[in-house]
Amino acid sequence: MTAALALARRHGALAVGGLLLAGFVLLALCGPWLGGADAQAMLPGQRLRAPSALHWFGSDRLGRDVFARVVHGSGASLAVGLAVALLSGLVGTLLGLLAGYVRWLDGIIMRVMDGVMAIPGIMVAIALVSVLDAGLGTVIAAIGINDIPRVARLVRGALLSLREEPYVEAATMLGTSGAGIVFRHMLPGVLAPLAVLCTHIAASAMLLEATLSFLGLGLPPDIPSWGNIMADGRTLFRVAPWIILFPGLTLASAVFAINLLGDGLQDALEARRG
């Protein structure tokens, strides 16, 4: 407990970002109980009601409780961010390790990564979602593909510098296998910057999912997410601005928490390294 308090005092951004993100994760896990009303329940008599004691965030054009939908939607939005970070982190790390250690694969992998990065991420996501059936897996894959090159370039660059370190040369001279050198001696030196990058990838993935859903190309309407909740209210902004306001503020707060956690983690790692 004392160590945790000392860490919080030294790295306030890390502590605040972690607490905020933990709150959103708790919201996602306990959504069915915290939301109260059924997120899909349509009450025609309660259409477009302003925020009140009955509907904390108001109701939408079908009479659905916006607060319940925002709470239930936190699970899908956070799941997209986490899954994209894991997908791009794992695939990008593998490609970066191959490019950084196997010299003849370096040029091939990096040219492919350059080609992927040359296409705007939103265009790649729109193309894949338009071709494939809409769903959670499709959205995660469509967003994650764009972030794989960022991870691969980071890991490759770190390995190129670590490859010349004396301890790596010593391990090579002792007959350690290539896989052993990479995973035992070189990969641990990449994990810190990789963790920081993955936090920012998760935040940008949540924003991109909301953009796709707002355009009608993201998660299907039967899966509430902050993006498609805002999409439901875009034509009613003058009449019922709360349909966009509250999920938008929730999304902005979650992205802020993740970015704050990433910045705090980076500061903590730099202080430890220094």
N, C-alpha and C positions, 0 to 999 in steps of 0.2 A: 504493500500500500504506500509506504514511504517513497519507494522508488518511482511508483506511478505519479505521485504528487510532484516529485522533483522533476520528472520528465515533463509534466504539464507546465511547470513554471518555466523551464528552459525553452520549451517549444510549444508555445501557446497555440499556434496555428494547427499543429498536429493534433493537439488534444481537442480543440474545438471542432475541427473537421471530423475527427473520429467519433466524437459524441453525437454530432449532428447526423452523420451517416448511420450510426448505430440506431438513432431514433427512427430514421426512415426504414431501416431493415426491420425494426420492431413493428413499424406501421404495416409493412408488407406482410410479415408473418402473422400478425394478429388482425389483419384487415377484416376478415369475416365477422369477428366479434366487435371490433371497434366501430365499424361502419354502421352498425345498427340495421338500417333498412336494406332490403335486397337491392343490389346495384342495378338489376334489370327489371325491377317491378315498375310497371306503367300505371300511373294513376291519373287518368284524364282530368279529374276534378282538381288536380294540383299542378296543372301545367303552368310553367313560367312564373312560379312564385318567387318573390324576392327572398333573400336570406332572412331567416326568422328563427325563433326557438324550435319550430317544427322542422324546418329545413335550414341547417346552419349555413350551407353554401347555396341555398336556393334550389330550384328544380328546373329541369330542361323542358323542351317542347313536348316531350312525351309524358311528363309528370314524374320522371325519375329523379331521385334524390342525388344532387350533384356531390354532396359530401360523401355519400356512400360510394359513388362511382370513383371519386378521387382516391379514397382509401383503398378500394379494391384495385384500382388501376396502378397503384404504387408497386404491386407485385410484378406486373408485366413490364413496366418501365424499368425497374431496377434489374429484373431478370435479363432484359436486353443488354443493359450496360455491362453486367457481370459476364454474361455469356460471350459478348463480343470481345471483352478484354481477355478472357480465357482463350477463345479461339485464335485471335490474332497473336496473343502472347505465345501460345504453344507452337503454332505453325510458323510464325515469324522467327521464333527462337531456333527451331530446327533448321530452317533455311539459312539463318544467319550463322549458325554453327558450321553447317556444311560449306558455306561460302567463305567463312573466315579461316577454316582449317584445311579444307581440300582445295588446293590451289586451282586445279583445272575446272572445278565447278564454280569458282568465284565469278568469272565473266558471264557464264550462262545464267546463273541465278540472279545476278544483279541487273542484267539487261531485262530479264522478265519483270523484276521488281520496278525498274524504271518505266517500263511500258504500262504497268498497272497504275503507277503514280501519275503518269501523264494524263490519265482520264480523271476528271473531277469525280470525287466520291459520290456525290449526289446523283450523277448520271449513271454510274455503275449500279447503284442501289435501285434506281428507278427502272433501269433496263431489266435487272434480274427479277424484281418484284412483278414487273409487267408480264414477263415470260412465264414465270413459275406461279403456282397457286399461292395466294396470299396465306400467310400463317406465321406463327412465331419463329419456326425454324428458318423459313425463307428470309424473313427480315433480318435475323441474326447473321445468316450467311452473307446476305447482300451488303450489310454494313461492315462485317468483319473483313471481307476481302480487301477493302480499301485500306485498312489499318495494318495488314500483314507486312507491306514493304517498310513501314516506319520501324517496326520491331526488328525486321531482318537487317536493316541498315545499322541500327543501333548495336545489335549483337555482333555483326560482322566487324564493325569499326573497333569495338572493344577487343575482340579476339585478335585482330591484326596487331594491336598494340601489346596484348598479353603474350602473343606468340614469341616475342623476342625477350621475354623476361628470363632471368637466369634459372628460376626454379622450373620453368617449362623446359628449357634446354637440358637441365639436369635430369628431369624425368624422362626425356627422350633418350639420353645417353644410358640411363639405367634399364632401358628396354621396355618402358611402360607402353602399353598399347595406345593407339590413337584415341580410342573411345575413353580410355582411362584418363588420358591427359586432358581431353576436352571436358569431361563431366566432373572429374575430381579436382583438377587444378585450375581450369580456366573459367568454367561456368559460374562458380561462386563469385568471381570478380565482376560478373555481368548482372547478377541478380538485383543489386541495389538500384542502378539506373533503370533497369527493366521494370521494377515495381513502380517506380515513379511514373514512367511512361504509361503503364497500364491503367493507372488511376485517371490520367487525362484521356486515354482512349475510352474508358467507361463513360466519362462525362460527355464527350463528344458523340458517342454512340446513342446516348439517351436523347440528345438534342436532334440527331439525325432521324431517329425513330419517330420523334414527335413531328418533325417536318414531313416525313413520308405519310404518317397517319393524317396529318392536317390536309395533305394533298389527296387523300383517299387511296394511297398506295401502300399503307403500312399494315398494321394489325387489323383483322376483320372486326366489324362492329360488335360481335358477340364477346370479344375479349377487351374489356375496358382498359385503356391506357391513357395517360395524360394527353397524348397527342390526339387520339380520336375523340376524346371528350371535348377538347377545344374545337375540333373540326365540326362537331355537332352544333356549336354555338356561333360559328363564323358568320352565318347569315342573319343572326339575331342579336348582333353585338349592340345595336342601338336600343333594342327592347330589353334584352337580358344580358348585360355585360358580364354578370357573375359566372356565366357558363364558361367563358374563356379566362376570366380573371383568376379564379381560384386554382384551377389546374395549372395555369401558367405560372403563378407564384410558387406553387408547390414544385414544379419542374425546375424553376430557376433556383429555388432553395436547395434542392437535391444536387444540382450541378455545382452550385457554389460550395456545398459541403465536400463533394468529391475533389474538386480542384483545390480547396483549402487543405484537405488531407494530403494531396499530392505535393503541394508546395511545402507543407510542414515536414513531410517525410524527406523531401529533398534537402531542406535546411538541416534536419537532424543528421542525415547521412554525411553531408558536407562537414558539419561540426565534428562528427566522430572521426572522419577521415583526416581532418585538420589537426 
